[in-house]
């Protein structure tokens, strides 16, 4: 994706097709997501049920003050608006992925979803993925709603019955 397509001057690591998967990269992924987005919360729950070859650490952007280590260092230069606009993933090697790149990076670690990584490498698919991601992300609250305002970065007063939180 061209630099002009990146909102708020967000600079990311090379596109996924240029990166090789290694043990350090796959050992752990830190996933930064919007903890007030019902679509995002449902996706975190689903990923937890599907399992992953990597250790997935889910961190709502509302709890970034609790984040430490390499992931925290990588996110320092990203402004708050850019963090709200797109999900971000930092792999074990410290590489940063955002938007559709982040989604595909996670899917590559989920059994049965590996072909998504190969499909994403086809010419034009990265750009198409970015457009679809931005389209959905802009409408996520309208389509899926916003998490109850009774929830804060410290948790919810009454947690949903079917949700086990695996976040910081």
N, C-alpha and C positions, 0 to 999 in steps of 0.2 A: 504494500500500500504506500502511496506517495506521502511524503511528509505533510503536504497540504491537507490530506484527508484526516490527519490526526488532530483531534480537538485539543485546544489549550496548549499547544506546543509539546504534547506528550511524545517523548522519544523512547522507543522501545528497542529491544535487541533485534537482531536479524530475524526475518520471517522464519517460521518453523521449518519450511522446506530446506533451509540452509543449515539447520542445526541437526546434530546427531544425538541420538538418545544414548545416555550412558548411565551407569549405576548411580552416580551422585545426583544426576538430574532426576532420576526416577525414584530415589529413596524417599523423598518427602516433597510435597507441594503445599505451599501456603496459599489459600484461596481467600481473597478479600472480596466481599460481596456486600450488597445493600441489605442490612438486617431489617429494614422496614418494608421490603419488597416481598409480597406474598409469593410471586413466581420464584424469586431467589431462595426464599425459605423452603419452598417445596422442592426445589432442585437440590438443595443441601441434604434434605431428608432422603430423597431418592438416591443420591450418590452414596449416602451412608448405607442404604439397604443393598445397593448393587455390589459394593465392595470395590477395591482398587488394589493394584500392585504397588502403589505408592501410599505412604502415610499421608492422608489428607488432613490438613489443619485448617478449619474454617474460621475465619475472623470477620465478623461484621465490621464494616467501615466505621460504625458508631463506637467500636471498641479498639480502634487503632492505637490508643495510648497504652494498651496492654501488650502490644506487639514488640518483640525483641529480635535481635540477631540480624542475619542477612536480609530477611524480608523487610524489616523495619528500615534498614539502610537504603534499600532499593526504592522504597516508597516516599522517602523524605522530599524528593524534588518534584513530586506530583501534586498539583494543587487539588484542593478539596472538590472542586467542581468536576474535574477529570475523574477523580475517584468515584464520585456519585454516578457519572455517566456510564461507566463500564466496570465490569468485574475485572480483577487483576489476579494473576497467579505468579508466584515466585518459586522457581524450582530449586532443588538442592544445590545446584551450581551457581545460584544467584541470578539466573536469567529471568527477565520480566516479560510476561505475556499479558495482553489486554484484549477485551472484547471477544470476538470470535476466535482469535488465536488462543485465548485463555480457555475457552470452552473446548476446543479441539485438543489442547494440551492435557486437560483433565481426561477427556474421553480416551486418549491414547493409553491411559493407565487402567481403564475399566475393561474387564474381560468381556469380549464380544463386540467392543466398539472400536477396536484397532483399525478397521477399514476406514473409519472417519478420517483418520490421519492421512491415509493414502489418497482418499478422495479430495481432501483439502489441498493436496499438492498439485492437483491438475490445474492447468492454466485457467485463470479467471475465477477459480473457486474461492480463493482467499478474498478477493474483492467482493464477490457475491455474498460470501459469509459475513463480511463486514457490513454490507448494506442491510442484510436481513437482521443482523444483531442490532444495529442502530435503530432500525424501524421498530423492532419489538421493545428495545430498551426505552425508547422515548414514550411508549404507550403502556409500559408495564403497570403503572398505578391505575390507569383507566381500565385496562383489561382484567387485571388480577387483584386489584385493590392494594391497600397499604396496611401493614401490620398495625394492630391495635396500639393506639397512642399510650395505653397503660403500660406498654413495654418500654423499658429504658435500657441503656447499655448494661445495667446490672441485672436485667432479667425482667420477666413478666410477673405481675401479681398473681395471675391464675394461668399457668401454662396450659396450652392446648393438650388435650388428652392423648392425641396420637403422635406427639412430637417429642423425641428425645434429643435434647440439645447437645451437640458435639462441638461447641464453639468455645472460643476464649471469652 
